Amino acid sequence: MIRIKEERGYSFKKLSEYTGVPVVTLQKVFSGATENPRKATLDAIEKVLSADEAVYQGKAYEYASVKTTDLPAVKEAVTVYTAGKKQGEYTLEDYYALPEDKRFELIDGVLFEMSSPRTVHQDIASIIHMALYEYIRDQKKPCKVFEAPVDVQLDCDDKTMVEPDVLVVCDRAKIRGFGIYGAPDFVLEILSRSTRKKDMTIKLHKYLEAGVREYWIIDPQKEILITYDFSDEEFVPCVYPLKGCAPVAITGGELEIDLEPVAESVRELGSLE
């Protein structure tokens, strides 16, 4: 691993961005200070170092800090609806004043216009929603599972309102008439061309900081599932091809979701125009 890292000229900072493993953890692993690294940590490093740079280039594991104002989506002319303010200054008052036929998310005062989801996007969300719903029902858990569109006032302030594709809430006190007040326990986002960078950077950090316990990202284009168990202090992503099963951390691994139906959906609907 040391040889490949040096040949590619990766700094620990860059390798951290590509793998999602904190710099200090990488330094301990490569120096030998950590004698028995976690398997998930080694797997994340190996996946990047053994891959073709042209394929990954850090995109699938990106954990870098990105300013919301750097993203193309925020350059939309939202001022048409909320004149007199700039990105970063919007509040829930502005959010609720937007046209009902338009979909937006508000993150730290920045408005993101959202396009209508593709059929493959909707189908995948339904597959995951149903698996979670059946488990919660059969096990008589106190949790509730929701599928977009549902508003989530993530930080319990007036600067952020997000709309995850699928979410699980186990604290019933967070369920309100308008949506969810506070952090869900589980969140799934399905990537699209317009949401990829936001979901893998901005939302990743927002969910972590807000107290979401588990974050799943499904990438239909790369045909992979990336999961984050935020109860693990290393925040190392696990990456699964869309085959076999993936355990849901908030269930203690009791629920393993079959990824084959997701793969079938991608094959059938993913290339439709």
Secondary structure, DSSP 8 states (H G I E B T S, - for coil): -HHHHHHHT--HHHHHHHH---HHHHHHHHHT-SSS--HHHHHHHHHHHTS-HHHHTTTTT------GGGSGGGGS-GGGTSTT--TT---HHHHHHS-TTSEEEEETTEEEEE----HHHHHHHHHHHHHHHHHHHHTT-S-EEEESS-EEETTSSSS-BB--SEEEE--GGGB-SSEEES--SEEEEE--TTTHHIIIIIHHHHHHHHT-SEEEEEETTTTEEEEEETTSTT---EEEESSSEEE-GGGTT--EEE-HHHHHHHHHHTT--
